Structure formats: C-alpha cells, structure tokens
Amino acid sequence: MPPIRVMPARLAGASVRVGDVAGFRVAVTTAGELILRLPAGAPGFRRRLRDWGCVILPGRPGPVRRTLAHGTAFQLKVWQACRRIPAGRTMTYGELARAVGCRSTQAVGSALGANPLAVLIPCHRVVGAAGVGGFAWGLARKRRWLQAERDGLAG
C-alpha cells in the first residue's frame, strides 16, 4: 500500500467507486486515490461520501495509486500524530491532546471518530485513561485489533 498523505477536505465533485476488500468497505476515486476505508458494515459509509460532495459511480473500485485522508486542519493534525503511535503501543486521549497542543480530549476523540481510513490511521491505539475508551466501530473490534498488534499479528 502506498504511503498515506493527509490533505485538506477538497472532495466536492470527486467521482468514486465503492467496493469491499479484505473485510473493509473502500471508496477509490477514478484517479486511484483511496479516500475512505471503514470496516465492512460500518454505518454511514455512503452518507459520508455524499456529505463530502462525492459522486458515487457504478462498478468496482480500480487500483489504488495513493492513499489520501481528507479532513479539517485539526483532524489532519490529530491523524498525523496518531500515525506516529507504534504498532502494539497505545496512547491516551489526554496524551494525544497534549501532543497536538489541544486542551480538549473530547475534540481529539471527535477527530478520531471522523477517521476515514480505519487501521491505516490507527485511531484504535488511542485509549482512555481508565480503560479502552470509545471506538466508532465497536469496542470488541478495538480490543481485537490491539491484541493482534500486541501479539505481532498486525500493524
């Protein structure tokens, strides 16, 4: 998979195709940019694309040439910091907030909840001070992904 670049939100009018790959639903632009990757069955997938102003085309996604995370400047900052957490390790919401110069763990949690690239931006590695914390795609999945990384099976 090519490296991930984070970009400002500029997706209005982008043509995308949607499909399922290895347990994930993906959206790839006609230019070959992977812009959305969520666990299969995650709610709101097509709605998110429509909210971004994307045009969903029929047919299967083509090959991925690059991976782009689109979001606000704050989201991009949080996602970039999150990508620096090594596989098998975790960071608390508070630690991540401090790392990006933010006083609000809720703002960091909201940015992580908007993550468009599951696992590629490893928001599952961010945990609460008193436990696992929340996760947009379910705590059981978060626990499985963290355990797989600790066991050296993923990451």
N, C-alpha and C positions, 0 to 999 in steps of 0.2 A: 504494500500500500504506500503511495507517495506521502511525503510529509504533509502535515496539516498546516494550513495558513489560516489565520483569523482575519476577517475582513469586516468593515462596516456593513450594515444592512443595506444592500442595494440589489434586491431581487425582484422588484416590480417588473413584470413583463417577462421574466425568465421562463423558458419552456422546459419542463421536466417530465421525466418518465419515472414511474414508481414500480418497484418490484420487491421480492423477498430474496434475501441472500443469507444463508447460514444463521437463521433464527432472527434476523433483523429485517425490518422494512426499510428500504432505502429510496431516496429521491436523487436522481442524477440529471443534471442539465444536459441539453443537447450538445453543449460544448465539453461534456465529460467531467463536470465538477460534481463531486459528491457533496450535497449540501444538507442532507438530513438522513440520519441513521438512528432508528429507535428500535427497541425490542419489538418483535412481531406481536401484534395485538395491542400495542400501546394506543390508548385513545387519543384522538385529536390529530392524527398524522396529516390527513388531507386538509383539515381545517387550518393547521399551521401553515401549510404551503399556500393556501388561499389567502390567509391573513398577510403573508409576505408579498402577495401580488403575483404569485407564480401561476403559470398556465399549465395544467396537467394534461399531457398528451397521452393517447393510447399507445400501447406497446411496452415492451420490456426495456429497462434501462440499458444504455450502451456501456462500453468500458469506461472505467474511472481513470481520468488523466491527472486529476489533482483533487484534493480534499479541502473544502473551504467551510469555515464556521462563520456564519453571519450573525451579527448581534449589535447591541449598543456598545459604546466605548467602554462602559463599566463592565458589561458582560464579557467583552473580549479580554479585559484586564484580569478578571476572575478566572476565566477559562485558561488563559495563558499560565497563570500561577498554578492552577490545578494540574496542568500538564507536567509541571516540574516535580510533582509528588511521585517518588519511585514506586514501581510495582511492588506489592507486598507491604507497603507502608501506608499509614493514614495520617491525616492532619485534622484538627478540629475546625469547626466553622470559625471560632474565635481566632485561631492561629492564622487561618487563611485571610480573615478580615484584616488582621494586623499586617499581614504580608502585602496586601494591596492598598494599605493606607485608609481603611474604612473602619468606622466605629460600630457599624451595624452588622451583626451576624445574620439578621433577617434579610438584609439586602444581598448579602453573599449567598444565602440559601435560595433566594428568588432567582439570582443569576444562574446558579447551578441548576435550578429547576427548569430553566429555559435552554439548557444544553441541547444543541441539535445533533450532536454526534456521540451517542452512547458508546462508552468504553474508550473511544478514541480520545475524547476529553473525559478523563477518568473521575467524574464527579462522585462516583461511588466510594472513592478513597477519602472523602471528607465526612467526618463523623461528629456527633455531638459530644460535648464534654462529659456527659454522663451515660454515654452509650452510642449505639449505631446512628441515631438521628433519623432523619427522614430520607425518602428516596422516591422520585417520581414514578418509578416502575416497580415499586413494592420492596419492602424490607427483606423478604425472603430472597429475592434476586440479588439485592445488595450484599447480603451475607454470603451467598454462594460465590459471587464474583470475588469478594475479599478473601474468602477461604481458598479459592482456586489460585489466587495470586500468592498467598502465603505458602501454599503447597508447591509453588513453582510450576503450576499447570497453565497459567495465563499471565498476560502482562507483556 
